[in-house]
Amino acid sequence: MSSHSNQERVSGEGVRPRVQQSVNTHFDAAASYWDEVYQGQDLQGIIYQQRQAAVLDYVDAAQLAPGAQVLEIGCGAGHLTVELARRGLHVDAIDASPGMVELAARQAREAGLDQHVSVSEADVHALPFATAHFDAVVAVGVIPWLHSPDAAVAEMARVLSPGGSLILTADNGARLLSFTDPRGILALTPLASAR
């Protein structure tokens, strides 16, 4: 056991802060939401769909060769995974949430692309891949959920081949949804009444 109260030893994975385990539990419980949001026509769904389209534009601009090796970190429900595979890329999709891994694998299988996709549970802070292995590394909306973003980005850089493409996104706390979602507006109410 670590001497720090916020960490515990996890078999085969070294030391992982409890907060990361809470994040993984959250995403396991919300797996169906993340599947549905990429198909929904509400504001949240449209925002996430447009973010995915922008990421795919960056992938297309990288002009990766057919069969290029791509690592998708935080694959979630697998919608981006499938789109990357449809481009003829070989995708290693990882997530720390077992529920998300299962969902992404099913998406690839149902799309008939499982020959081009490998989905597994892994920790971005200690990637189980060789140095300089990938032509591109993609992490969409992952950074804010990590307990050690600097270590995770260092791992992404380690597995990226020289001249490869690293595509990262992160949510913005001041995004439109924060001001249109009733739950977000309620959070601002005490600030407004304090003036």
N, C-alpha and C positions, 0 to 999 in steps of 0.2 A: 504494500500500500504506500502511496505517496504521502508525504507529511502534510501536503496541502489538503484542506478539507474539501475543496471544490474539484478534486480529481480522484479517480480510482483506477486500478489496474483492470484492463479488459484483456482477456485471454487472446493472444496472438496479435494484438493491435497496439501494444505498448500502453502509454498513459493517455487517456482521453478525458477532457474535462466533462463533468456532469452536464454542463450546459449544452454541449454538443449532443449528448444522449437525449436531452429534452427536445432539441431541434429534430433529431431523427424520429422520435416518437410522434412529434407534431405532424411531420410529413407522412409517416405511416398512416396516421388517422385521417389525413386530408387527401390521400391519394386520389380518391374519386373526384374531389373538387378540382384538382389540377388536371385531370383528364377532361372534365367538362368545360373548364374555363377557356381552353383553347378551341372550343367549338361553339361557345356561347356568343350571343349578339348583344349582351349588355356592355356597358362601358368598360368594365374590368376585362371582359373577354376580348373586346376589340383592341384594348391597349396591349395585352399580352400577344395577341395575334400579330399586331403591327411590329412589336419588338422582335418577334420571331422572324418576320419577313425582312426586317432590317439586318438581322444577324445573317440570314441566308444571302442577302445582297453582298455582305462582306465576304462570305465564303465564296460566292461566285466570282467576286473581284479578285480573289486570291488565285484563281485559275489553277486549281489543284488538278493534277492528272487523274484520270480514271484509276480507281484502286488505291488512291492515296490514303494513308493512314491518318484517321482523325480521332482524337480523344474528346468525347463530350463528357464534361464533369457536371454532375447534378442533372442527370438526364430526365428526372421527373417522370412524367407519364409517357414519355417516348415520342411525342409529336415531332420535335426537332430531330430526334434520332432517325425517324422514318424519312424525313425530308432530306437529310444528309445522305442516307443510303440510296435514295432515289436519284441522287446526283452521281451515282456510280462510285461513291467513296466507301472505304471499309471503315466502319465506326466501332470503336470500343467505347461503349456508353457505361458510365459508372454513376452510382448514387450511394450515399451512406444509409439510405432508407430501404430496408428490404421490401416494403410495400411498393415503392416506386420502381425498384428493380424488376419485380414481378410484372408490374403494369407495362413498363417499357418493353420487356421481352415479349409480352403478349401482343403489343402493338406491332412490333417488328414481324412476329410470326403471322399475324392476321393480314399484314400488308404483303406477305410473301417475300420479305426482305431479310429473313433471319440468316441467310447465307452470307450477308454483307455486314451483319451486326453481331457484336458480342456484348452482352449486358451482364454486369457483375456488381456486387457490393464492394465498395472500396472507400478508403478515406483519402481525400485530396491532400491531406497533410503528410501522407506517406504513400505515394502512388506506387502500385506494384508493377511498374513498367521500366524498361531499360532507358537509360539516358539517351537523348536525341533520337527517340523512336518515332515520334509523330510529325507529320507534315503540317498539322494544324491542331490546336487545342482550343476548345470552345467551352466557356463557362457562362451560362446565361442566368443572371439573377442569383448567383451563388454566394458571392463575396460577403454580403451583409449577414449571412447565416453562419459564417465560420468563426470559430473561437480564436484562430490565429491566421488572419488573412495574409500576413507577410510570409509565413511559412508555406502556405498553400500556393501562393504565386511563385515562390522560389521552386516548389515542386513542379508546377506547370512549366516553368522555364527549363528545368532540368530535363524533362521528357520531350521537349520540343526540339526538333532538329534545327541546325543552323539555317537561318533564312526562312524558317517556318512562320506560320501566322498564328498569333494569339488573339482571340476574340473574347473580350470580357464585357459584361454589362452588370449594372447594379441599379436597383430601384432608387428613385430620388424621393426623399421625404416630403418634398414640396410639389410632388406630381399632382396633376389635375384630380386624380381620384381621391387624394387626401382631403380635397375641399368639396367634393361632390358626394362622397360616401357618408351617409348619415352617422355611421359609427365614428368617422374621423371628425366630423363637425361637432359631435358631442364632446370629443376629447378637447376641442378648442374652447368650448363654452365657458369654463372657469376663467380663461384668459380674457375673453371678451367682457365678462361681467366685472372683472377686476379693474377695468379702466376708469 
